[in-house]
Amino acid sequence: MFSEEVIRSLTELIQYLNSHPKLSPEEASDRYRRYFRNVFDRMVHSGESYGQATGAPGMVMPTGDEAEFRKRLTAIDNDLREQVRIVREGVQHYFGNGEYPAPYYAWRIASFFVQRSNTA
């Protein structure tokens, strides 16, 4: 069974998605172009990676170490609350900056419900 907090946060995510029309490909591209221009400038001047310069919205906390990243990803793999938080952050980032959210986290949310329906 899912906690009330998880159900509430998932419901809020669904409501957020339903209340925002999808960006046209042109609008998403325009927003992303403006966003990336600023990010690229920061990367060039600071030497930061893309994840460091952006804060990696809609992703697990960024790290330059692949083993550390995989460890973090594994640590939240079965944390539905964290998956919903990441997806919401990615969706909000998409509407603001035109960068599509990473599909992995939404897929993980869906897999929770598929697993649950297979055991019911």
N, C-alpha and C positions, 0 to 999 in steps of 0.2 A: 504494500500500500504506500502511496505517496503522501508526504506531509502536506498539511494545509498551506504552509509557506511555499512549497514547490508548486502546488496547484495554482495558488494565487499568482505567483510570478510568471508561470506559463500562461495563465489567462490574461495577465496584463500584456505579455508579449504578443499574444494573438490579437488583442484589442488594438495595440499599437500598430501592428501590421495592417489590420483592417481599416484603420483610420487614416492611413497614408497611401495615396495612390502610387503605384510603381512609377519610377522615373522612366521617361522615354530613353531609349539608347543614346540619343543626342544629348539630353540633359545630364544623364549619368556621365557621359564622356566629357562634357564641358566642366562639370563639377570636379571630376577627377583630374582633369588637365590643370585647373587652377590649384587644386590641392597639391598635386604632385610637384608643380613648379616650386612651391614653397618648401616642400619636403626635400626635393633635390638640392635646392640651394643650401639648406641646412646640412645635408649630408656632405656636400662638397666643402663647406667651410668648417665643419666640425669633425669630419672623418667618421661620423656615426654610420651605422648600418641603417637600412630602411626601417627595421623594427625598432631600433633605438630612437631614430629621429621621429617616428610617428607614435611611439608608445604601443604599437601593435594592437590597435583597437580591434576587438572581435577575435582575439587570439589568446592563447595561453601566454602568460607573462614571458616576454622575450628574453633570450639569453644568447650569447655568442657561441656557447658550447652545445653542440648537438646532443651529447649524452645527457647533459642537464635538461635540455628541452624535452627530450624523450621521457626522462624521469618525471618531469612536471606533468607532461601529457598523460602518462600512466597513472599518476597520483589522482587526477581528476576524472579519469575515464568513466567511473561509475558514480560520479557526483552530479546528479540531475540538476540540482540547484545551481552549481557552477556552470554547467553546460548552458542552461537557460540564460544566466547572466552574460556569458560570453556571446551568445547569439544576439541577445538584445543590444549589447554594445556594438556588435558588428552591423546590425540592422540600422541602428541610429547613425552610425558612421556612414553607411551607404546613403541614407537620405541626405545627410549633410555634405558628403564629399564624393559620392558617386562610385566609391570603391566597393565592389561586391563582397559580401561576407564570405568567409571561408565555409565551405559546405560541411566539413567534418563534424562540427559541433551540432549543427541541426540534425545531421544524420544520427549522431549519438542520442539525441533526444528521441527521435523516432524509434530507434532501436530499443529504448526502454519500454515503449508502449507495445512494440511487436513482441518482445520477450514476455511481457506481462500477459498479453492476449494468448500467447502460446501455452502459458502455464495455467490459464484460467479454465 
